[in-house]
Amino acid sequence: SEAYKEAKTLLSGGLLEFFLRVPQIKDMAGDTSTSAPELNAMWSNLKLDSLHVFAGHISLEGARTRLQGGILGDTAEGSLFDIWSAGQSRPVSFAFVTPETVYYNESQINLLGIYNTLKRVLTSGGSNMAPLAKTLENAAQTRIGMPLPDALALTTGEFGTLQTSPALDADKKIFFAGIQNKAESLKLIRTILSDRLTSERSEGSVTYLKISLKGNQGATGVAQWKFYHLALTPDLLLGASKSEALHGMLAQPRAAGANSLPANLTAARAQFPEKLIGFSYCDFQKLDWPALQQNWKSQVNKAAGEAKNADEAR
């Protein structure tokens, strides 16, 4: 089998190996002559036949159990592989990872690729979904004030979270997204969050925004509460529930090289290919387990109290 030969590098050295050949689209769809033309067009536009193989293995390496796998296929433009980016050797967010980092997660997706794939599937070949898709696209473009492809092009596709609290305190959790044009990205955020934006100020190359997540109209105006905080740097959009978390992280010098990363993260990263589209890291030795347990209990009690108050209000 040519498919098995293609996957052979993923099938060696494992205690347990798995191999799944993806059949041709005509095999999956059955007798296409009796199917609706729109359905056949959607199957064709998805280009599922670009996927060839799911394969991998599980191995035991001392104290480690390692699962390695892959999806192999034709990565030419216009296939399902468009939803993934080309990968990076050192993502922008790595500059904020320090030896104090407890948890870090980063992923890269191709938002324009996802948009183009969905549009191709929904609008090509006389699909009856085309009018609805066009209506939704026009409504979104009217709301954001620019064409959707232009808005998506403002992002790099990098998304993730970062945490420095040993108790995994939610107030200190940072979310981030990569951007390519700060001025245009800020303009887009102002347009989308115009009725929720309560303050904006700049400190050097960073712009801080305060967003109201809840509010209602009263006799004296709009009462707003439950705020969220954003910060725009030249290459990242960061968010946190507390402004102190953003200021604390951005006040630190940005890491310039691999020596600034945690040693165990550097060692783990070296075991993977140069370019990746995702990487997660958690240092369990830095976790404060008693504080973490207490934090979880507090969150559960808080959620239960909010649910009870909501029930009483109804």
C-alpha positions, 0 to 999 in steps of 0.5 A, a space after each residue: 500500500 502506497 499509503 502505508 509506505 507514506 506513513 512508515 516513518 510514523 510507525 517505527 519504534 512503538 509499543 502500539 502503532 495505529 494506521 488509518 487510510 482515508 478512503 477516496 471521497 467517492 468511496 465515502 459518499 457512496 453512489 454520488 449519481 443519486 445525491 443532490 448536486 449541491 451535496 456533491 459540490 460541497 463534498 468536492 469543495 471540501 477536498 477530503 481526498 487531500 487527506 491520505 493517512 492518520 498514523 502514529 505510535 505510542 512508546 515507553 521511554 523510561 518514566 515517559 509515555 510518548 504519543 506521536 502521530 500525524 496527518 499526511 496528505 496533499 498540502 497544496 493550496 485549496 485543501 483542508 490543510 489550509 486551516 493550519 499555518 506554516 508554523 514558526 520556530 519562535 512565536 512572538 509570544 515566546 518573548 513573554 515566557 520567563 523562568 517564572 512561567 507556570 503554564 504556557 499554551 500557543 497555537 497557530 491557525 490560518 484564519 484566512 484559510 478557514 474563511 476561504 475554505 468555508 466560503 468555497 464550500 458554501 458558495 461554489 457549485 450552485 450551493 443553496 447556502 450561497 445566499 445565506 452565506 453572502 447575507 451573513 458576510 455582508 452583515 459582518 462586514 457592515 458591523 466591523 467596517 471593513 471586508 472580512 478578509 482584511 480584518 482576518 489579515 490583521 491577525 497572525 493566527 497565533 493564539 494562546 494563554 500564559 500563567 505565572 500564578 502557582 495557584 493558577 489564579 484566574 485573575 492572573 491568566 493572560 490571553 493573547 492573539 498575534 496582530 500585524 498592524 497595531 493601528 488598524 487592529 486598534 481601529 477594528 477593536 474600537 468599531 466592534 466594541 464601541 458601546 463597551 469601550 469605557 477607557 483608552 490610554 497609551 503608555 509608550 508603545 502599548 495601548 490599554 483598553 477597558 471593556 465593560 462586559 455587562 451593562 443596562 440602560 437606566 434613567 441616568 445613563 448606562 450602568 456598566 460593570 464586570 470589566 475586562 482589560 486589553 493591551 495592544 503591543 505592536 505585535 500582540 493583543 493581550 487580555 486579562 480580567 485584572 489590569 494589574 496582570 497586564 501591567 505586571 507582564 508588560 513592565 518586564 523586559 521582553 526575552 531576547 533569546 533561548 537563554 531567557 526561557 525555562 531550562 526544562 521548556 527549552 529541553 522539551 522544545 528541542 525534541 520537536 521539529 524546528 517549526 511548530 503550529 502549537 506548543 504547550 508547557 506546564 511546570 508541575 513543580 511550580 504549582 502550589 497544590 494547597 493554594 490551587 485546591 483552595 482556589 478551585 474550592 473558592 471558584 466552585 462556591 462562587 459559581 454555586 452562589 451566582 447560580 443560586 442568586 440567578 434562580 432567586 431572581 427568576 
